[in-house]
Amino acid sequence: MQEQTDQQQPGEPVAPAPSVLRRMIRAAPVEDAAEPGPERAIGLAIAKAARDRLDLEIDVRSLTERRASLAELPELIENMSLLLLIEGPAEAMGLVVLPGPTLSAIVEVQTTGRIARNPPPPRKPTRMDAAMTVDLVDAILAGIETELARSGEAIWASGFRYASYLDDIRSIGLLMEDVSYRVWTMRLAIGPQAVREGGLLWIVPEQGRAKPALPPQRPAAPPPQPDDASWAQHLEQAVMGSQAALDAVLHRVSMPLSAVMALRPGVDIPLPPDALARLQLEADGRAVATVRLGQRRGLRAVRLVAEEAPPQEVPAPRSEEPDHEAWRRGEDGAAILRDAASAPLKADPGDPGPMQNAV
């Protein structure tokens, strides 16, 4: 084997030395590519939506953008195209236009599972065609929104979804605003091995109305957990600061419905003679203390006669039949009730002092 050397052989032409420009290019660092613009986002969204929704291959071969007024839009739309009105933020209106070859490919793959090489003859699109393309169109719009979520284009490209089907191109001038529009014109290769060529128009207002995306917020730190001692103290403060309603019950009576319906102002309700001696303090229907009737600072009051009493259920009304004649006569306890209500409120000489436990 002949050994190669870097020495120049006699008679061999001299290779030119690398130029200064080439050396500078080779030494220059390779910078990262800029963030992809809307062209790449639109292409990815269309390809992904077609694959996920229809199991169909669609490749965006070319994509151009231009500005157009409302009056110029009908001139950019091919005859026999499907017109889908889309609605965005702040009632902004746009269009998705599917020419005949693109529409027929979408319908064929959903009905027959395959795409013929030659498109069918042109026909006027129907509302049924719109229903068969809505899912794909919304998926494309959602994909564009996702791809452009953190770029400046998201303001004018985000938030659009299918709104209605237009059966007449003249409806564009009636339903859409007279503003400047962004018109994206696409040429598509549809199906395996690009068996069908088609197009698509995406039209949205030039001035965006979507709200800019907010930067992700860091989750708030959890509040510090109190220890057992402070937790018990806070719990005690919360419980002891709550309100409790107490009822001083003189007596519970049972009377027939006819007597209840006959009650009128001035009618006496008889009480047993020992009612004043069996006054009870109740909370939520449970007896909590035994009290006696008295006065404090010129007001009717009750005094606790025991520090605490074992909780017990309020006794049910006595089952024996009440003396209806006694109700009519107003005998026995009625006199006691009248005397207690009409007695003057004056200090009791035997009262040891202010009633601190009065309620």
C-alpha positions in Angstrom: 0.0 0.0 0.0 1.3 3.4 -1.0 1.6 5.7 2.0 -0.1 9.1 1.5 1.8 12.2 2.5 1.0 15.9 2.6 4.0 16.8 0.5 3.4 18.1 -3.0 4.5 15.8 -5.8 6.5 17.2 -8.6 4.4 18.6 -11.4 1.2 18.6 -9.4 -0.8 21.9 -9.6 -0.8 24.0 -6.5 -4.2 24.0 -4.6 -5.4 27.5 -3.9 -5.3 28.4 -0.2 -8.7 29.0 1.5 -9.8 32.6 1.2 -10.1 34.8 4.2 -13.9 34.9 3.8 -14.1 31.1 3.9 -12.1 31.0 7.1 -14.3 33.6 8.7 -17.4 31.7 7.8 -16.1 28.4 9.2 -15.0 30.2 12.4 -18.3 32.0 12.9 -20.5 30.4 15.6 -23.8 28.9 14.5 -26.7 30.9 16.1 -29.9 29.3 17.1 -32.8 29.6 14.7 -35.3 32.3 15.4 -38.7 31.4 16.9 -40.9 29.9 14.2 -43.5 32.3 12.9 -47.1 31.8 11.9 -46.3 30.0 8.7 -44.8 27.1 10.5 -47.6 27.1 13.1 -50.3 27.0 10.5 -48.6 24.2 8.6 -48.1 22.1 11.7 -51.7 22.7 12.9 -53.2 21.6 9.6 -51.1 18.5 9.3 -51.7 17.4 12.9 -55.5 18.1 12.8 -55.9 16.1 9.6 -53.9 13.2 11.0 -55.7 13.1 14.4 -59.3 13.8 13.1 -59.4 12.0 9.8 -56.2 9.9 9.6 -55.4 11.9 6.5 -52.1 13.2 5.3 -52.1 16.9 4.4 -48.9 18.8 3.6 -48.9 22.6 3.2 -46.8 23.1 0.0 -47.0 26.9 0.0 -48.3 29.6 2.2 -48.7 33.3 1.5 -50.1 36.2 3.4 -51.6 39.4 2.1 -53.9 42.2 3.3 -57.3 42.8 1.8 -60.4 44.9 2.5 -63.9 43.5 2.9 -64.8 44.4 -0.7 -61.8 42.5 -2.0 -62.5 39.2 -0.2 -65.1 37.8 -2.7 -62.6 38.2 -5.5 -60.1 36.0 -3.7 -62.5 33.0 -3.3 -62.9 30.3 -6.0 -66.3 29.4 -7.3 -68.0 26.4 -5.7 -66.0 26.8 -2.4 -67.3 26.0 1.0 -67.6 29.2 3.1 -67.4 28.7 6.9 -67.9 31.8 9.1 -65.7 31.7 12.2 -66.1 33.9 15.3 -63.3 35.1 17.6 -62.8 37.4 20.6 -64.9 40.6 20.9 -67.3 39.4 18.2 -64.6 39.4 15.5 -65.6 37.5 12.4 -63.4 35.6 9.9 -63.6 33.0 7.2 -62.3 29.5 6.4 -62.7 28.7 2.7 -62.4 25.2 1.4 -62.2 25.0 -2.5 -63.9 22.1 -4.3 -60.9 19.7 -4.5 -60.1 20.1 -0.8 -63.7 19.7 0.3 -64.2 16.6 -1.9 -61.1 14.9 -0.4 -62.4 15.5 3.2 -65.8 14.1 2.3 -64.4 11.1 0.4 -62.1 10.1 3.2 -65.0 10.2 5.7 -67.5 8.3 3.4 -65.4 5.8 1.5 -62.1 5.8 3.5 -60.0 6.6 0.4 -59.3 9.5 -2.0 -59.7 9.1 -5.7 -56.9 10.5 -7.8 -59.2 12.6 -10.0 -61.5 14.9 -8.1 -65.3 14.7 -8.8 -67.0 17.4 -10.9 -67.5 20.7 -9.2 -70.8 21.1 -7.3 -72.3 23.6 -4.9 -71.5 22.9 -1.3 -74.3 22.1 1.1 -74.9 22.5 4.8 -74.1 18.7 5.2 -70.7 19.4 3.8 -70.2 22.1 6.4 -71.2 19.6 9.2 -68.6 17.1 7.9 -65.8 19.7 8.1 -66.5 21.5 11.3 -64.6 19.2 13.5 -61.5 19.4 11.3 -61.7 23.2 11.0 -62.0 23.7 14.8 -59.1 21.4 15.4 -57.0 23.4 12.9 -57.9 26.7 14.6 -57.2 25.3 18.1 -53.8 24.0 16.8 -52.8 27.4 15.5 -53.8 29.0 18.8 -51.7 26.5 20.7 -48.6 26.9 18.4 -48.8 30.7 18.7 -49.7 30.9 22.4 -46.5 32.6 23.4 -45.8 34.8 20.4 -47.1 38.2 19.3 -49.3 36.6 16.6 -51.5 35.0 19.2 -53.3 38.3 19.7 -54.9 38.2 16.2 -54.8 34.4 15.6 -56.3 33.0 18.8 -59.9 32.4 19.9 -61.6 31.7 16.5 -64.0 28.8 16.1 -66.7 27.8 13.7 -69.9 29.9 13.9 -72.0 29.3 10.8 -72.3 28.1 7.2 -72.7 30.6 4.4 -74.5 29.5 1.3 -74.0 32.7 -0.6 -70.8 34.7 -1.1 -72.8 37.9 -0.9 -73.4 37.2 2.8 -69.8 38.1 3.5 -70.4 41.8 3.1 -73.4 41.7 5.4 -72.0 39.6 8.2 -68.4 40.8 8.4 -67.0 44.1 9.5 -65.6 46.6 7.0 -62.0 46.4 8.3 -58.6 45.2 6.9 -58.1 41.4 6.9 -55.2 39.0 6.9 -55.7 36.5 4.1 -53.6 33.3 4.3 -53.6 31.4 1.0 -52.4 27.8 1.1 -51.7 25.1 -1.5 -52.1 21.6 -0.1 -50.9 18.2 -1.0 -53.6 15.8 0.2 -53.5 12.0 0.7 -50.7 9.5 0.4 -48.1 10.4 -2.1 -50.0 13.7 -2.7 -52.7 12.1 -4.7 -54.8 15.2 -4.6 -53.9 18.9 -4.7 -56.1 21.5 -3.0 -56.2 24.8 -1.3 -57.4 26.6 1.8 -58.0 30.2 2.7 -57.9 31.5 6.3 -59.2 35.1 6.8 -59.1 37.0 10.1 -59.1 40.7 11.0 -55.7 42.3 10.8 -56.0 43.9 14.2 -56.1 41.3 17.0 -58.6 41.3 19.8 -57.5 38.4 21.9 -56.0 39.1 25.3 -52.2 38.5 25.5 -51.2 35.3 27.2 -50.1 35.9 30.8 -46.8 34.4 32.0 -47.2 31.3 34.2 -47.6 32.1 37.8 -45.7 30.3 40.5 -47.9 28.4 42.9 -48.4 30.2 46.2 -46.6 28.8 49.1 -48.8 26.9 51.5 -49.6 28.8 54.8 -47.5 27.8 57.7 -49.2 25.1 59.8 -49.7 25.9 63.5 -48.4 23.6 66.1 -50.7 21.7 68.4 -50.6 24.3 71.2 -51.5 27.3 69.0 -54.1 25.3 67.1 -55.8 24.4 70.4 -55.7 28.1 71.4 -57.2 29.3 68.1 -59.9 26.6 68.2 -60.8 27.6 71.8 -61.0 31.3 70.8 -63.2 30.5 67.8 -65.6 28.3 69.8 -65.8 30.6 72.9 -66.4 33.6 70.7 -69.4 32.0 69.0 -73.0 33.0 69.8 -75.4 30.7 71.7 -79.1 31.3 72.0 -80.7 30.5 75.4 -84.4 30.2 76.1 -86.0 30.5 79.5 -89.0 28.1 79.4 -91.7 28.7 82.1 -93.8 25.8 81.1 -94.8 23.6 78.2 -98.5 23.0 77.6 -100.5 20.8 75.3 -103.9 21.9 74.1 -106.4 20.8 71.4 -106.2 22.4 68.0 -109.7 23.8 68.5 -108.4 25.7 71.6 -105.4 27.0 69.7 -107.6 28.2 66.9 -109.8 30.0 69.5 -106.9 31.9 71.0 -107.5 35.7 71.0 -105.8 38.6 72.7 -106.7 38.6 76.4 -107.3 34.9 76.7 -105.7 33.4 79.8 -103.5 30.2 79.4 -103.6 28.3 82.7 -100.3 27.2 84.3 -99.6 24.8 87.1 -99.0 26.3 90.5 -95.4 25.2 90.6 -94.5 26.6 87.2 -92.4 29.4 88.6 -90.4 27.0 90.7 -89.6 24.7 87.7 -88.2 27.3 85.3 -85.6 25.8 82.9 -82.9 27.3 80.7 -82.7 25.5 77.3 -80.3 25.6 74.3 -81.3 24.0 71.1 -84.1 22.2 72.8 -81.9 20.7 75.6 -82.2 21.8 79.3 -78.8 23.2 80.4 -79.7 24.7 83.8 -82.4 25.3 86.4 -83.3 28.9 87.1 -85.7 31.0 89.1 -87.6 34.1 88.0 -86.3 37.5 89.3 -85.4 41.0 88.3 -82.2 42.9 87.5 -81.9 46.7 87.1 -85.7 47.0 86.6 -85.9 44.2 84.0 -87.3 40.7 84.3 -84.4 38.2 84.6 -83.7 34.6 85.7 -81.0 33.5 88.2 -79.1 30.3 88.0 -79.7 28.1 91.0 -77.2 25.5 90.1 -73.7 25.8 88.4 -74.6 23.2 85.9 -77.2 20.5 85.3 -76.7 17.3 83.4 -78.0 17.7 79.9 -81.3 16.0 79.3 -83.9 15.9 76.6 -86.8 18.3 77.1 -89.6 16.1 78.4 -92.4 15.5 76.0 -95.9 16.9 76.9 -97.8 14.7 79.3 -99.9 12.1 77.6 -102.9 12.4 79.8 -105.8 14.2 78.4 -105.9 17.9 79.4 -108.8 19.2 81.3 -110.6 21.2 78.6 -113.0 22.6 81.2 -110.0 24.1 83.0 -108.9 25.9 79.8 -112.3 27.5 79.4 -112.5 28.5 83.1 -108.9 29.8 83.2 -108.5 28.5 86.7 -105.4 27.6 88.8 -102.1 28.8 87.1 -103.7 31.6 85.2 -103.9 33.6 88.3 -100.2 33.0 89.1 -99.3 34.1 85.5 -101.3 37.3 85.9 -99.8 38.1 89.3 -96.2 37.6 88.0 -96.8 39.7 84.9 -98.5 42.6 86.8 -96.2 42.6 89.8 -94.2 45.9 90.2 -90.5 45.6 89.4 -88.8 46.6 92.7 -85.7 45.5 94.4 -85.9 42.4 96.6 -84.6 43.1 100.1 -83.2 39.6 100.3 -81.4 39.8 97.0 -77.6 39.4 97.7 -76.6 41.6 94.8 -76.7 42.1 91.1 -77.6 39.0 89.1 -74.4 38.3 87.3 -75.8 35.2 85.7 -79.0 36.7 84.5 -79.8 36.3 80.8 
